Amino acid sequence: MNFATPWAFLLLLLLPIIIYRYFSKSALGVRTGKIQFSSTQLAGLAGSSLRQRLIHLPFLLRILVLVLLIIGLARPQLGMEKVFDISKGVAIEVVVDRSSSMGAEMKFDGQRLNRLEAAKQVFLEFVQGNKGDLQGRPNDLIGLITFARYADTTCPLTLAHGPLTEFIEPVQLVKRKPEDGTAIGDALALAAARLQTAEETIKKQSLSIGSDEPSYEIKSKIIILLTDGEQTAGKRTPLQAAELANQWGIRIYAIGIGGQEAMMQIKTLFGTQFIPTGRGLDRQTLKKLADTTGGLFRMAEDGDALRSIYKEIDELEKSEIESVRYVDYQEHFTPFALLALILLALDVILRCTFLRRLP
């Protein structure tokens, strides 16, 4: 039960004063009407009658009447209140290069990791949070696409971020030469196609949990591309994929990892050697991808720079949660007022009949 005007209960503070004044006057004998007797000894032996025992009943009835009227003034209500949380999130496809050139090492938290492992760790921090600059993206639709010569959907778009770790941990550098390459265009086109059908994905996930209407709205769609090379394979060029993404209202945030010619460290009989693993990063194309779709192009030389870029994207692409409140209350002061009226009528009847006092 809810009370619309709970301040009315402050009137209950007056009741102890009323009760105190009533019984204090009764104890002092300050009552209207007295009859004098020469001796009350015989009257005392006679005991108490039912009428004497009920002498304070009218007063108690009036106290109950006041209590009930105060409850009525507080406006008791019964009803139903429903709160629906409607999330307005961002649909994000993260596209990660896993070609052999991503095996080049970079600084990451005081150690050296290859670029792919660093990209995987920062991706998980971006999604789940790292108790630092990245707070996580719990309200966003996240998907993962990896590519070398061919693009693959590693993790479909999902709101359940728990399984993302299991999807990304097995991602490794390409090992077979026929599968090596850098198909940036095909990977971007696949990511854009997944985002284009994201609303259907949300509807299917809502139906799977028994909800007819999804309580989720896609606010914007973005692609985060991480690569250290240039297009060397694939049917579609990066700029063609960018035009497609632009038509569908999808922004591309392009991140270039490394910046110099990709070198891999290997141990040989002659000591540690560095060998080139690719033709370097195509900055001009990555910048065009971002400019065409209204996104950003950034370079990440090490792990700290990569985190900073993700933080910048995190601040630019905010998700929202709206709470819609439905309230349907009914007033229930009438029973209290009616009961107070009945008790008041009973008080009047008793005072005029069985508990009538003279004079």
C-alpha positions as a Python dict, from the first residue, in 0.01 Angstrom:
ca = {
    (1, 'M'): (0, 0, 0),
    (2, 'N'): (121, 348, -90),
    (3, 'F'): (28, 680, 77),
    (4, 'A'): (-3, 985, -146),
    (5, 'T'): (18, 1239, 142),
    (6, 'P'): (221, 1067, 416),
    (7, 'W'): (278, 1401, 596),
    (8, 'A'): (-76, 1364, 735),
    (9, 'F'): (60, 1104, 980),
    (10, 'L'): (221, 1394, 1168),
    (11, 'L'): (-125, 1455, 1316),
    (12, 'L'): (-81, 1132, 1513),
    (13, 'L'): (159, 1325, 1736),
    (14, 'L'): (-142, 1506, 1884),
    (15, 'L'): (-300, 1184, 2014),
    (16, 'P'): (-64, 1130, 2312),
    (17, 'I'): (-140, 1486, 2428),
    (18, 'I'): (-517, 1428, 2404),
    (19, 'I'): (-491, 1094, 2588),
    (20, 'Y'): (-272, 1247, 2860),
    (21, 'R'): (-509, 1539, 2922),
    (22, 'Y'): (-812, 1310, 2935),
    (23, 'F'): (-673, 1065, 3191),
    (24, 'S'): (-504, 1334, 3398),
    (25, 'K'): (-838, 1513, 3442),
    (26, 'S'): (-1002, 1182, 3522),
    (27, 'A'): (-744, 1106, 3792),
    (28, 'L'): (-789, 1450, 3950),
    (29, 'G'): (-1164, 1413, 3948),
    (30, 'V'): (-1214, 1712, 3725),
    (31, 'R'): (-1542, 1593, 3574),
    (32, 'T'): (-1868, 1769, 3519),
    (33, 'G'): (-2144, 1674, 3764),
    (34, 'K'): (-2096, 1552, 4123),
    (35, 'I'): (-2323, 1406, 4393),
    (36, 'Q'): (-2206, 1426, 4754),
    (37, 'F'): (-2249, 1133, 4997),
    (38, 'S'): (-2174, 1121, 5370),
    (39, 'S'): (-1992, 788, 5324),
    (40, 'T'): (-1877, 583, 5022),
    (41, 'Q'): (-1787, 273, 5223),
    (42, 'L'): (-2090, 70, 5120),
    (43, 'A'): (-2053, 184, 4759),
    (44, 'G'): (-1698, 58, 4756),
    (45, 'L'): (-1807, -286, 4876),
    (46, 'A'): (-2056, -310, 4595),
    (47, 'G'): (-1775, -349, 4329),
    (48, 'S'): (-1769, -221, 3970),
    (49, 'S'): (-2059, -255, 3733),
    (50, 'L'): (-2031, -317, 3359),
    (51, 'R'): (-2119, 46, 3297),
    (52, 'Q'): (-1834, 161, 3518),
    (53, 'R'): (-1588, -65, 3344),
    (54, 'L'): (-1691, 76, 3007),
    (55, 'I'): (-1689, 439, 3116),
    (56, 'H'): (-1384, 522, 2898),
    (57, 'L'): (-1512, 337, 2591),
    (58, 'P'): (-1657, 650, 2419),
    (59, 'F'): (-1324, 826, 2454),
    (60, 'L'): (-1136, 530, 2307),
    (61, 'L'): (-1386, 519, 2020),
    (62, 'R'): (-1315, 883, 1942),
    (63, 'I'): (-941, 817, 1945),
    (64, 'L'): (-995, 536, 1692),
    (65, 'V'): (-1207, 772, 1483),
    (66, 'L'): (-922, 1025, 1477),
    (67, 'V'): (-670, 755, 1379),
    (68, 'L'): (-889, 634, 1094),
    (69, 'L'): (-950, 988, 968),
    (70, 'I'): (-576, 1061, 973),
    (71, 'I'): (-512, 744, 770),
    (72, 'G'): (-779, 862, 526),
    (73, 'L'): (-609, 1202, 499),
    (74, 'A'): (-284, 1023, 412),
    (75, 'R'): (-466, 888, 103),
    (76, 'P'): (-389, 515, 103),
    (77, 'Q'): (-354, 379, -250),
    (78, 'L'): (-329, 35, -400),
    (79, 'G'): (-220, -29, -753),
    (80, 'M'): (48, -148, -990),
    (81, 'E'): (374, 22, -1077),
    (82, 'K'): (587, -115, -1361),
    (83, 'V'): (930, 9, -1462),
    (84, 'F'): (1074, -88, -1798),
    (85, 'D'): (1443, -23, -1870),
    (86, 'I'): (1486, 54, -2237),
    (87, 'S'): (1850, 45, -2348),
    (88, 'K'): (1965, 256, -2637),
    (89, 'G'): (2298, 100, -2720),
    (90, 'V'): (2559, 94, -2991),
    (91, 'A'): (2601, -198, -3229),
    (92, 'I'): (2977, -257, -3258),
    (93, 'E'): (3165, -489, -3489),
    (94, 'V'): (3533, -517, -3401),
    (95, 'V'): (3738, -626, -3702),
    (96, 'V'): (4084, -762, -3612),
    (97, 'D'): (4368, -845, -3849),
    (98, 'R'): (4529, -1183, -3775),
    (99, 'S'): (4765, -1201, -4071),
    (100, 'S'): (5130, -1301, -4012),
    (101, 'S'): (5244, -940, -3987),
    (102, 'M'): (5044, -908, -3663),
    (103, 'G'): (5307, -1133, -3507),
    (104, 'A'): (5539, -832, -3473),
    (105, 'E'): (5597, -738, -3111),
    (106, 'M'): (5497, -420, -2929),
    (107, 'K'): (5520, -287, -2574),
    (108, 'F'): (5226, -381, -2356),
    (109, 'D'): (5213, -327, -1976),
    (110, 'G'): (5587, -356, -1932),
    (111, 'Q'): (5626, -664, -2148),
    (112, 'R'): (5641, -744, -2515),
    (113, 'L'): (5345, -908, -2685),
    (114, 'N'): (5274, -961, -3048),
    (115, 'R'): (5024, -715, -3194),
    (116, 'L'): (4742, -967, -3215),
    (117, 'E'): (4764, -1061, -2846),
    (118, 'A'): (4773, -694, -2745),
    (119, 'A'): (4470, -620, -2965),
    (120, 'K'): (4280, -912, -2808),
    (121, 'Q'): (4349, -799, -2452),
    (122, 'V'): (4250, -436, -2510),
    (123, 'F'): (3937, -551, -2694),
    (124, 'L'): (3826, -746, -2385),
    (125, 'E'): (3904, -446, -2163),
    (126, 'F'): (3694, -225, -2390),
    (127, 'V'): (3396, -460, -2367),
    (128, 'Q'): (3423, -575, -2003),
    (129, 'G'): (3606, -281, -1842),
    (130, 'N'): (3950, -269, -1680),
    (131, 'K'): (3877, -86, -1351),
    (132, 'G'): (4052, 214, -1498),
    (133, 'D'): (3987, 434, -1801),
    (134, 'L'): (3763, 178, -1972),
    (135, 'Q'): (3433, 122, -1793),
    (136, 'G'): (3305, -151, -2025),
    (137, 'R'): (3014, -159, -2269),
    (138, 'P'): (2744, -367, -2093),
    (139, 'N'): (2456, -214, -2291),
    (140, 'D'): (2603, -256, -2638),
    (141, 'L'): (2566, -518, -2907),
    (142, 'I'): (2916, -655, -2968),
    (143, 'G'): (3048, -876, -3246),
    (144, 'L'): (3394, -987, -3359),
    (145, 'I'): (3528, -1050, -3708),
    (146, 'T'): (3884, -1166, -3777),
    (147, 'F'): (4056, -1176, -4112),
    (148, 'A'): (4371, -1262, -4300),
    (149, 'R'): (4320, -1368, -4663),
    (150, 'Y'): (3960, -1451, -4572),
    (151, 'A'): (3719, -1282, -4331),
    (152, 'D'): (3540, -1489, -4066),
    (153, 'T'): (3267, -1412, -3814),
    (154, 'T'): (3440, -1516, -3493),
    (155, 'C'): (3159, -1402, -3262),
    (156, 'P'): (2812, -1295, -3380),
    (157, 'L'): (2656, -974, -3252),
    (158, 'T'): (2537, -1036, -2898),
    (159, 'L'): (2430, -860, -2578),
    (160, 'A'): (2567, -1149, -2370),
    (161, 'H'): (2931, -1052, -2333),
    (162, 'G'): (3036, -1340, -2109),
    (163, 'P'): (3115, -1581, -2397),
    (164, 'L'): (3329, -1321, -2577),
    (165, 'T'): (3637, -1437, -2387),
    (166, 'E'): (3587, -1793, -2509),
    (167, 'F'): (3547, -1670, -2866),
    (168, 'I'): (3854, -1447, -2877),
    (169, 'E'): (4107, -1658, -2685),
    (170, 'P'): (4142, -1921, -2963),
    (171, 'V'): (4210, -1651, -3225),
    (172, 'Q'): (4567, -1698, -3348),
    (173, 'L'): (4794, -1575, -3620),
    (174, 'V'): (4740, -1743, -3953),
    (175, 'K'): (4975, -2041, -3990),
    (176, 'R'): (4918, -2165, -4342),
    (177, 'K'): (5074, -1967, -4624),
    (178, 'P'): (4772, -2003, -4857),
    (179, 'E'): (4555, -1839, -4588),
    (180, 'D'): (4789, -1547, -4524),
    (181, 'G'): (4707, -1204, -4658),
    (182, 'T'): (4516, -889, -4567),
    (183, 'A'): (4160, -874, -4696),
    (184, 'I'): (4055, -547, -4531),
    (185, 'G'): (3778, -476, -4782),
    (186, 'D'): (3607, -814, -4744),
    (187, 'A'): (3629, -795, -4364),
    (188, 'L'): (3472, -447, -4358),
    (189, 'A'): (3197, -552, -4598),
    (190, 'L'): (3115, -854, -4382),
    (191, 'A'): (3105, -636, -4069),
    (192, 'A'): (2878, -383, -4240),
    (193, 'A'): (2641, -660, -4353),
    (194, 'R'): (2621, -796, -3996),
    (195, 'L'): (2539, -450, -3863),
    (196, 'Q'): (2282, -389, -4134),
    (197, 'T'): (2082, -689, -4005),
    (198, 'A'): (2147, -611, -3636),
    (199, 'E'): (1779, -530, -3568),
    (200, 'E'): (1682, -879, -3680),
    (201, 'T'): (1945, -1019, -3443),
    (202, 'I'): (1794, -826, -3151),
    (203, 'K'): (1446, -948, -3236),
    (204, 'K'): (1560, -1311, -3245),
    (205, 'Q'): (1738, -1277, -2911),
    (206, 'S'): (1427, -1120, -2755),
    (207, 'L'): (1207, -1401, -2881),
    (208, 'S'): (1449, -1658, -2740),
    (209, 'I'): (1392, -1520, -2389),
    (210, 'G'): (1015, -1505, -2430),
    (211, 'S'): (974, -1133, -2504),
    (212, 'D'): (745, -1029, -2789),
    (213, 'E'): (890, -679, -2817),
    (214, 'P'): (1263, -610, -2769),
    (215, 'S'): (1342, -358, -2495),
    (216, 'Y'): (1655, -255, -2683),
    (217, 'E'): (1709, 12, -2943),
    (218, 'I'): (2019, 51, -3159),
    (219, 'K'): (2134, 410, -3128),
    (220, 'S'): (2422, 389, -3377),
    (221, 'K'): (2637, 137, -3563),
    (222, 'I'): (3015, 139, -3579),
    (223, 'I'): (3306, -72, -3699),
    (224, 'I'): (3639, -70, -3514),
    (225, 'L'): (3913, -187, -3753),
    (226, 'L'): (4256, -293, -3620),
    (227, 'T'): (4525, -371, -3877),
    (228, 'D'): (4896, -321, -3934),
    (229, 'G'): (4907, -374, -4308),
    (230, 'E'): (4753, -289, -4641),
    (231, 'Q'): (4511, -463, -4873),
    (232, 'T'): (4676, -766, -5034),
    (233, 'A'): (4379, -1000, -5087),
    (234, 'G'): (4003, -1011, -5120),
    (235, 'K'): (3739, -931, -5377),
    (236, 'R'): (3628, -594, -5243),
    (237, 'T'): (3855, -294, -5187),
    (238, 'P'): (3852, -110, -4852),
    (239, 'L'): (3707, 204, -5012),
    (240, 'Q'): (3424, 5, -5173),
    (241, 'A'): (3342, -141, -4831),
    (242, 'A'): (3355, 208, -4680),
    (243, 'E'): (3105, 336, -4937),
    (244, 'L'): (2873, 49, -4850),
    (245, 'A'): (2906, 123, -4477),
    (246, 'N'): (2839, 491, -4541),
    (247, 'Q'): (2516, 408, -4729),
    (248, 'W'): (2397, 210, -4426),
    (249, 'G'): (2490, 479, -4176),
    (250, 'I'): (2783, 290, -4025),
    (251, 'R'): (3091, 473, -3898),
    (252, 'I'): (3439, 319, -3925),
    (253, 'Y'): (3704, 381, -3659),
    (254, 'A'): (4031, 272, -3816),
    (255, 'I'): (4325, 191, -3588),
    (256, 'G'): (4669, 137, -3734),
    (257, 'I'): (4887, -81, -3510),
    (258, 'G'): (5262, -30, -3533),
    (259, 'G'): (5319, 237, -3791),
    (260, 'Q'): (5652, 129, -3930),
    (261, 'E'): (5729, -163, -4156),
    (262, 'A'): (5618, -474, -3968),
    (263, 'M'): (5917, -668, -3835),
    (264, 'M'): (5910, -1005, -3657),
    (265, 'Q'): (6175, -1115, -3410),
    (266, 'I'): (6311, -1467, -3463),
    (267, 'K'): (6599, -1661, -3313),
    (268, 'T'): (6855, -1815, -3547),
    (269, 'L'): (7198, -1976, -3518),
    (270, 'F'): (7344, -1631, -3565),
    (271, 'G'): (7140, -1473, -3287),
    (272, 'T'): (6814, -1275, -3279),
    (273, 'Q'): (6714, -1146, -3618),
    (274, 'F'): (6437, -911, -3730),
    (275, 'I'): (6270, -990, -4060),
    (276, 'P'): (6001, -792, -4241),
    (277, 'T'): (5655, -948, -4234),
    (278, 'G'): (5466, -716, -4462),
    (279, 'R'): (5478, -401, -4669),
    (280, 'G'): (5382, -168, -4383),
    (281, 'L'): (5070, 22, -4293),
    (282, 'D'): (4857, 198, -4554),
    (283, 'R'): (4776, 511, -4352),
    (284, 'Q'): (4624, 696, -4645),
    (285, 'T'): (4362, 428, -4707),
    (286, 'L'): (4276, 393, -4338),
    (287, 'K'): (4225, 769, -4312),
    (288, 'K'): (3996, 764, -4617),
    (289, 'L'): (3790, 487, -4458),
    (290, 'A'): (3732, 702, -4151),
    (291, 'D'): (3668, 1023, -4345),
    (292, 'T'): (3419, 856, -4580),
    (293, 'T'): (3203, 723, -4295),
    (294, 'G'): (3245, 1003, -4039),
    (295, 'G'): (3472, 802, -3811),
    (296, 'L'): (3829, 850, -3690),
    (297, 'F'): (4175, 725, -3785),
    (298, 'R'): (4433, 680, -3511),
    (299, 'M'): (4777, 522, -3478),
    (300, 'A'): (4873, 293, -3188),
    (301, 'E'): (5245, 247, -3134),
    (302, 'D'): (5208, 52, -2809),
    (303, 'G'): (4954, -87, -2562),
    (304, 'D'): (4898, 246, -2383),
    (305, 'A'): (4823, 423, -2709),
    (306, 'L'): (4580, 147, -2807),
    (307, 'R'): (4394, 187, -2477),
    (308, 'S'): (4378, 563, -2529),
    (309, 'I'): (4219, 517, -2870),
    (310, 'Y'): (3959, 281, -2730),
    (311, 'K'): (3891, 532, -2452),
    (312, 'E'): (3835, 803, -2714),
    (313, 'I'): (3589, 580, -2900),
    (314, 'D'): (3422, 492, -2569),
    (315, 'E'): (3358, 861, -2499),
    (316, 'L'): (3233, 934, -2851),
    (317, 'E'): (2990, 643, -2868),
    (318, 'K'): (2776, 653, -2554),
    (319, 'S'): (2489, 415, -2482),
    (320, 'E'): (2178, 522, -2292),
    (321, 'I'): (1925, 365, -2055),
    (322, 'E'): (1576, 507, -2021),
    (323, 'S'): (1336, 401, -1747),
    (324, 'V'): (970, 414, -1849),
    (325, 'R'): (740, 408, -1546),
    (326, 'Y'): (375, 304, -1566),
    (327, 'V'): (162, 377, -1256),
    (328, 'D'): (-200, 273, -1203),
    (329, 'Y'): (-320, 351, -849),
    (330, 'Q'): (-669, 348, -691),
    (331, 'E'): (-767, 555, -387),
    (332, 'H'): (-863, 346, -80),
    (333, 'F'): (-943, 608, 184),
    (334, 'T'): (-1317, 531, 167),
    (335, 'P'): (-1310, 218, 392),
    (336, 'F'): (-1122, 409, 661),
    (337, 'A'): (-1360, 705, 646),
    (338, 'L'): (-1666, 474, 652),
    (339, 'L'): (-1533, 282, 952),
    (340, 'A'): (-1462, 611, 1132),
    (341, 'L'): (-1823, 720, 1067),
    (342, 'I'): (-1956, 391, 1210),
    (343, 'L'): (-1743, 422, 1524),
    (344, 'L'): (-1847, 784, 1568),
    (345, 'A'): (-2214, 683, 1543),
    (346, 'L'): (-2153, 407, 1801),
    (347, 'D'): (-1992, 663, 2032),
    (348, 'V'): (-2295, 892, 2005),
    (349, 'I'): (-2537, 604, 2071),
    (350, 'L'): (-2345, 487, 2380),
    (351, 'R'): (-2322, 839, 2520),
    (352, 'C'): (-2695, 889, 2475),
    (353, 'T'): (-2805, 550, 2612),
    (354, 'F'): (-2611, 294, 2811),
    (355, 'L'): (-2320, 523, 2905),
    (356, 'R'): (-2519, 838, 2948),
    (357, 'R'): (-2397, 1062, 3230),
    (358, 'L'): (-2592, 1295, 3456),
    (359, 'P'): (-2612, 1584, 3454),
}
